Amino acid sequence: MTTSLLLSLLFSFVILASAANFNQDIDVTWGDGRGKILENGNLLTLTLDKFSGSGFQSKNQYLFGKIDMNIKLVPGNSAGTVTTYYLRSEGSTWDEIDFEFLGNLSGDPYIVHTNVYTQGKGDKEQQFYLWFDPTKDFHTYSLLWNPQRIIFSVDGTPIREFKDLETTGVAFPKSQPMSVYSSLWNADDWATRGGLVKTDWSKAPFTAAYRNYKADACVWSSGKSSCSSTSPFQNSWLSQELDITSQERLKWVQKNYMIYNYCTDTKRFPQGLPKECTAP
């Protein structure tokens, strides 16, 4: 194969990867019309009213990948609402990698809630404020999941890393393919200040908007991964890790914007913190 032909094929791959379209990649799965794909597949909106929320999931399942989504969260008084964006496998012993955006009173910051489940067990919560207003414009929320680590990022800035520490007895999601999900729903029994602030239905309907869904990922189909026979240049994220600059940005976020970390909650774990919390 000539160099020019290889470059042409690579360029075509990049174009296809960046041309992700909600009509092609996503199914609106519930909400009775409250989830809408608009602008020829370039925009998706989820709506919540007093009767129902709405949600969608990816048509494909993935076993490792880097998933990006541009999201503009519910503006104004969003107290009681939760917008989710996560990876999840099927079954009663599921794996899951979570972003949850907990609404708040107008003018108060959203809480970004993160969690990792393995074999149906979570309890690995970290929560953050953001350094911008996530309702004014679209921002990119990314989940990198490879065999070595999970990285949660916002606009390219890592906010959390969860490493594979199976050699120390800590379970890590690596065997169950997951789909991408998102939903907008009412959780005013717990979402805002532990349920003290209820949803103000006079502000309904509430709407979150999505653009630029991109899945650089290993598609799982018929028991096989699409990555087993693809070219290495497509899968650089499979071995991606935080470089020194990214590690510093992660420390900056965790120092200035983290508001809860299960790894420091000694009251919750009186018998000792989970193993991953004390790993080097």
C-alpha positions as a printed NumPy array, in Angstrom:
array([[  0.   ,   0.   ,   0.   ],
       [  1.412,   3.404,  -0.968],
       [  1.901,   6.153,   1.559],
       [ -0.619,   8.387,  -0.227],
       [ -3.276,   5.649,  -0.188],
       [ -2.666,   4.971,   3.506],
       [ -2.998,   8.68 ,   4.304],
       [ -6.178,   8.837,   2.254],
       [ -7.685,   5.923,   4.155],
       [ -6.633,   7.434,   7.462],
       [ -8.177,  10.775,   6.495],
       [-11.407,   9.005,   5.534],
       [-11.47 ,   7.23 ,   8.893],
       [-11.057,  10.51 ,  10.762],
       [-13.887,  12.091,   8.786],
       [-16.18 ,   9.182,   9.543],
       [-15.275,   9.175,  13.213],
       [-15.98 ,  12.892,  13.567],
       [-19.248,  12.713,  11.658],
       [-21.08 ,  10.837,  14.409],
       [-24.809,  11.341,  14.034],
       [-27.472,  10.762,  16.676],
       [-29.788,   9.174,  14.096],
       [-27.119,   6.608,  13.298],
       [-25.66 ,   6.026,  16.751],
       [-28.401,   6.584,  19.348],
       [-31.866,   5.25 ,  20.209],
       [-34.205,   7.376,  22.316],
       [-35.465,   4.618,  24.607],
       [-38.046,   6.204,  26.863],
       [-39.967,   9.395,  27.555],
       [-42.921,   9.155,  25.156],
       [-41.636,  11.814,  22.792],
       [-39.758,  13.87 ,  25.397],
       [-36.443,  12.856,  23.863],
       [-35.92 ,  14.383,  20.418],
       [-33.242,  14.107,  17.731],
       [-33.103,  17.38 ,  15.795],
       [-31.063,  19.258,  13.181],
       [-30.586,  16.227,  10.918],
       [-29.147,  14.196,  13.768],
       [-26.706,  16.823,  15.054],
       [-28.671,  17.794,  18.184],
       [-30.469,  15.707,  20.788],
       [-32.628,  17.062,  23.613],
       [-34.04 ,  15.323,  26.679],
       [-36.975,  16.846,  28.562],
       [-38.459,  16.317,  32.005],
       [-41.943,  17.388,  33.061],
       [-44.188,  16.435,  35.97 ],
       [-45.268,  13.236,  34.242],
       [-42.013,  11.781,  32.922],
       [-38.378,  12.254,  32.115],
       [-36.61 ,  10.801,  29.072],
       [-33.489,   8.949,  28.059],
       [-31.407,   7.385,  25.308],
       [-28.747,   4.743,  24.761],
       [-26.154,   3.916,  22.126],
       [-27.001,   1.411,  19.408],
       [-23.6  ,  -0.236,  19.962],
       [-21.994,  -1.903,  22.945],
       [-18.323,  -1.297,  23.659],
       [-15.558,  -3.145,  25.469],
       [-13.164,  -0.261,  26.16 ],
       [-13.286,   3.108,  24.507],
       [-13.088,   6.877,  24.743],
       [-16.554,   8.393,  24.75 ],
       [-17.057,  12.145,  24.296],
       [-20.313,  14.076,  24.536],
       [-21.046,  17.788,  24.436],
       [-23.783,  18.553,  26.976],
       [-25.582,  21.752,  27.971],
       [-27.305,  21.182,  31.298],
       [-30.742,  22.327,  32.478],
       [-30.58 ,  26.092,  33.123],
       [-32.16 ,  28.13 ,  35.896],
       [-33.718,  26.447,  38.909],
       [-32.871,  22.798,  38.215],
       [-33.221,  21.631,  41.834],
       [-34.449,  18.05 ,  42.084],
       [-33.414,  17.111,  38.559],
       [-30.614,  14.725,  37.63 ],
       [-28.968,  14.515,  34.21 ],
       [-26.988,  11.308,  33.783],
       [-24.346,  10.254,  31.258],
       [-22.773,   6.862,  31.79 ],
       [-21.58 ,   3.483,  30.542],
       [-23.348,   0.362,  31.79 ],
       [-23.428,  -3.351,  31.04 ],
       [-26.486,  -5.593,  31.269],
       [-27.519,  -8.056,  33.982],
       [-27.713,  -8.153,  37.773],
       [-23.923,  -8.017,  38.251],
       [-23.4  ,  -5.052,  35.986],
       [-20.427,  -2.758,  35.483],
       [-20.997,   0.992,  35.273],
       [-19.018,   4.227,  34.899],
       [-21.063,   7.273,  35.948],
       [-21.358,  10.974,  35.405],
       [-24.436,  12.366,  37.197],
       [-25.195,  16.089,  37.224],
       [-27.261,  17.062,  40.263],
       [-29.386,  20.15 ,  39.709],
       [-29.598,  23.044,  42.125],
       [-31.328,  26.314,  42.884],
       [-30.746,  29.055,  40.355],
       [-27.356,  30.614,  40.957],
       [-25.986,  27.673,  42.947],
       [-23.473,  25.352,  41.267],
       [-24.28 ,  21.955,  39.832],
       [-22.718,  18.984,  41.605],
       [-20.912,  16.53 ,  39.33 ],
       [-21.291,  13.083,  40.9  ],
       [-19.029,  10.244,  39.694],
       [-19.018,   6.547,  40.54 ],
       [-17.605,   3.229,  39.325],
       [-19.49 ,  -0.068,  39.659],
       [-17.98 ,  -3.51 ,  39.201],
       [-20.082,  -6.674,  39.353],
       [-23.02 ,  -4.628,  40.649],
       [-21.081,  -2.975,  43.474],
       [-20.358,   0.749,  43.547],
       [-19.745,   2.875,  46.664],
       [-16.881,   4.724,  44.968],
       [-18.355,   8.208,  44.835],
       [-16.444,  11.404,  44.207],
       [-18.225,  14.729,  43.751],
       [-17.086,  18.029,  42.268],
       [-18.171,  21.531,  41.482],
       [-17.273,  22.868,  38.031],
       [-15.147,  25.928,  37.258],
       [-17.771,  27.279,  34.827],
       [-21.541,  27.472,  34.427],
       [-22.493,  24.23 ,  32.606],
       [-25.889,  25.641,  31.579],
       [-24.613,  28.557,  29.475],
       [-22.985,  26.549,  26.713],
       [-21.996,  23.051,  25.61 ],
       [-19.01 ,  21.455,  27.34 ],
       [-17.295,  18.156,  26.559],
       [-17.626,  15.348,  29.118],
       [-15.397,  12.351,  28.409],
       [-15.071,   8.82 ,  29.733],
       [-11.833,   7.019,  28.88 ],
       [-11.998,   3.31 ,  29.709],
       [ -9.075,   1.071,  28.854],
       [ -7.624,  -2.069,  30.47 ],
       [ -5.38 ,  -0.021,  32.759],
       [ -7.573,   2.844,  33.968],
       [-10.752,   4.903,  33.815],
       [-10.396,   8.665,  33.4  ],
       [-13.256,  11.163,  33.8  ],
       [-12.559,  14.452,  31.994],
       [-14.297,  17.794,  31.445],
       [-13.213,  19.861,  28.438],
       [-10.045,  17.781,  28.309],
       [ -9.204,  18.35 ,  31.984],
       [ -9.137,  15.108,  34.001],
       [-11.132,  15.255,  37.23 ],
       [-10.802,  11.63 ,  38.339],
       [ -8.725,   8.534,  37.614],
       [ -9.622,   4.987,  38.713],
       [ -6.821,   2.508,  38.06 ],
       [ -6.903,  -1.241,  37.531],
       [ -5.667,  -2.599,  40.879],
       [ -6.946,  -6.147,  40.497],
       [ -3.591,  -7.514,  41.658],
       [ -4.4  ,  -6.041,  45.082],
       [ -7.912,  -7.489,  45.15 ],
       [ -9.804,  -4.456,  43.822],
       [-12.329,  -5.352,  41.11 ],
       [-12.059,  -3.505,  37.786],
       [-14.587,  -3.489,  34.915],
       [-12.888,  -5.216,  32.002],
       [-14.972,  -8.184,  30.853],
       [-18.523,  -6.908,  30.268],
       [-19.353,  -4.774,  27.216],
       [-21.2  ,  -1.564,  28.035],
       [-23.602,   0.747,  26.243],
       [-23.688,   4.54 ,  26.558],
       [-26.751,   5.901,  28.343],
       [-28.14 ,   9.276,  29.293],
       [-31.305,  10.357,  31.058],
       [-33.009,  13.372,  32.574],
       [-35.273,  12.519,  35.495],
       [-36.758,  13.729,  38.762],
       [-34.86 ,  12.713,  41.892],
       [-36.   ,  15.344,  44.362],
       [-36.107,  12.743,  47.156],
       [-32.27 ,  12.915,  47.286],
       [-30.621,  14.932,  44.515],
       [-30.533,  18.465,  45.93 ],
       [-29.268,  18.915,  49.493],
       [-30.247,  15.371,  50.367],
       [-33.83 ,  15.896,  49.233],
       [-34.457,  19.087,  51.21 ],
       [-35.024,  21.105,  48.027],
       [-37.846,  19.828,  45.846],
       [-38.462,  20.218,  42.124],
       [-40.327,  23.422,  41.243],
       [-42.7  ,  22.148,  38.59 ],
       [-43.742,  25.701,  37.686],
       [-40.324,  25.877,  35.96 ],
       [-41.024,  22.756,  33.852],
       [-40.36 ,  21.507,  31.272],
       [-36.662,  21.075,  31.995],
       [-34.382,  20.394,  29.013],
       [-30.786,  19.205,  28.573],
       [-29.13 ,  19.31 ,  25.146],
       [-26.472,  17.122,  23.516],
       [-24.122,  17.476,  20.535],
       [-21.009,  15.87 ,  19.033],
       [-21.27 ,  12.353,  20.381],
       [-18.065,  10.518,  19.552],
       [-17.125,   6.94 ,  20.417],
       [-13.54 ,   5.973,  19.676],
       [-14.188,   2.505,  20.982],
       [-14.023,  -1.237,  20.485],
       [-17.474,  -2.234,  19.268],
       [-18.624,  -5.525,  20.783],
       [-20.755,  -7.675,  18.512],
       [-21.47 , -11.418,  18.411],
       [-18.94 , -12.062,  21.155],
       [-16.108, -10.293,  19.334],
       [-14.35 ,  -6.938,  19.584],
       [-13.83 ,  -4.736,  16.545],
       [-10.395,  -3.824,  17.901],
       [ -8.899,  -7.283,  17.483],
       [ -8.15 ,  -6.758,  13.789],
       [ -7.982,  -2.98 ,  13.373],
       [ -4.917,  -0.856,  12.783],
       [ -2.982,   0.406,  15.806],
       [ -3.41 ,   4.09 ,  14.874],
       [ -7.128,   3.815,  15.618],
       [ -6.642,   2.699,  19.207],
       [ -4.07 ,   4.957,  20.866],
       [ -6.492,   5.459,  23.749],
       [ -6.187,   1.739,  24.626],
       [ -2.897,   2.477,  26.364],
       [ -3.484,   6.148,  27.165],
       [ -2.448,   7.431,  30.572],
       [ -2.101,  10.812,  32.247],
       [  1.064,  12.657,  31.296],
       [  2.737,  15.013,  33.753],
       [  0.672,  18.013,  32.646],
       [ -2.583,  16.084,  32.98 ],
       [ -1.57 ,  14.819,  36.408],
       [ -1.052,  18.41 ,  37.526],
       [ -4.454,  19.437,  36.153],
       [ -6.057,  16.509,  37.958],
       [ -4.458,  17.637,  41.238],
       [ -5.682,  21.196,  40.607],
       [ -9.277,  20.046,  40.143],
       [ -9.218,  17.754,  43.156],
       [ -7.689,  20.43 ,  45.379],
       [-10.032,  23.24 ,  44.357],
       [-13.286,  21.642,  43.222],
       [-13.705,  18.223,  44.863],
       [-16.43 ,  18.347,  47.53 ],
       [-16.706,  14.654,  48.437],
       [-14.279,  11.746,  48.237],
       [-15.209,   8.306,  49.537],
       [-11.515,   7.661,  50.069],
       [-11.409,  10.175,  52.923],
       [-14.753,   9.245,  54.512],
       [-13.563,   7.408,  57.617],
       [-17.022,   7.621,  59.221],
       [-18.467,   5.653,  56.32 ],
       [-15.695,   3.047,  56.47 ],
       [-14.926,   2.637,  60.2  ],
       [-13.206,  -0.71 ,  59.567],
       [-10.761,   0.916,  57.202],
       [-10.818,   2.668,  53.839],
       [-11.205,   0.599,  50.648],
       [ -7.972,  -0.894,  49.308],
       [ -7.788,   1.347,  46.266],
       [ -7.789,   4.408,  48.526],
       [ -4.441,   3.483,  50.075],
       [ -2.776,   2.092,  46.929],
       [  0.303,   3.964,  45.659]])
